[in-house]
Amino acid sequence: MDLDALLYHYFGTVELDTLDAGAIEAGADRVGIAFGTERDAGRRFALWALLHALGRAPDPTVAFKVPGERQAAQAYARVVAGSELPED
C-alpha cells in the first residue's frame, strides 16, 4: 500500500501537519475501523503500521493472531522505537 494513498483516503490530505486534532482523530478512527475489518494480511499490516505511527495501534499480540504476522509487527515496533531520536 502507498502511504500517500492511505493518508489521502483516510485524512483527505497527505500533509497531516495541516490538520487540527479533531480531523486527525476522525481519520485515525477511520483507519482503526478499516484495520478491524480488513482481511488481507498485507493491507492489515499497512493499516496497523499507520495506526502505530499515530500512536493508536493495538498491541501486536492482540492485533495479529497469525504468529508470523505478530512477530513482524513486534519487530517493526522495536525498530521504530529504536530509531526515535531523543528529545532535547
N, C-alpha and C positions, 0 to 999 in steps of 0.2 A: 504494500500500500504506500502511496505517496503522502508524505507528511503535509505538504501544502494542500493536497486534495482533502485530507482529513480535516485540517483546520478550517478550510473554507466551507466544507459541508456542515460541520458541527458549530462553527462560530461565526460564519459569514465573512471571515477575513483570514488572511494568513499572518496578520500583524496583531497578535494577542495584546501587545502593549498599548494598542489604541482602544481597547475595550475597558469598560468600567467593571467593577466587581460583580455586579448583577448579571451582566452579559457573559462573563467568564463562568459564573456559577451555573447559568442556564445551559451553556454549551457543555460544560462538564457533566451536567445531569443527562444530557442527550447522549454523550459518549458512554456514560455508565449504563444507560438503558440498552444501547446498541451492543455493548460488551456482554451484557446479561442475556441477550437473545441471539447473538452470533453463534453459528455452528462450525464455521470454517476455522480450523486451528490457527492458521496464519493471520487471518483477519482478527481473531480474538486476541492474539498476542500483540498485534499492532495497536489495537484499541486499549489493551491493558498498559502497554508502554506509554501511550499518550496520557492515560489516567495517572500513571506513575509520575510522569513529568509535571502533572498538575497537582501532585500530592494527594490524589484521590483513589489510588489503586488499592484493591483489596489484597491482602496478604497472598502470596503465591500458593501457599498450602491450602487456602480456601478457594482461590480463583481457578486453579488448574487441577483437575482430577487425574490426568494422564501424567505419570511420573516424568517423562521426558520434557513435557511442556512446563511442568512445575520447576524442574531443575533449570531449564533455560531461563525462566522468569527470575528465579533466585540468583542465577549467575548474572543476569542483566542488572538486577538491583544492586548486587555487590560491586559491579564495575562502575555503575553510575555513582554510587556512594563514595567509591574510592577516587573518583575523578573530580569531585566537587572541590572547588577552591575554598580555602579558609577565608572567613571574613576578617577584615581589618578591625 
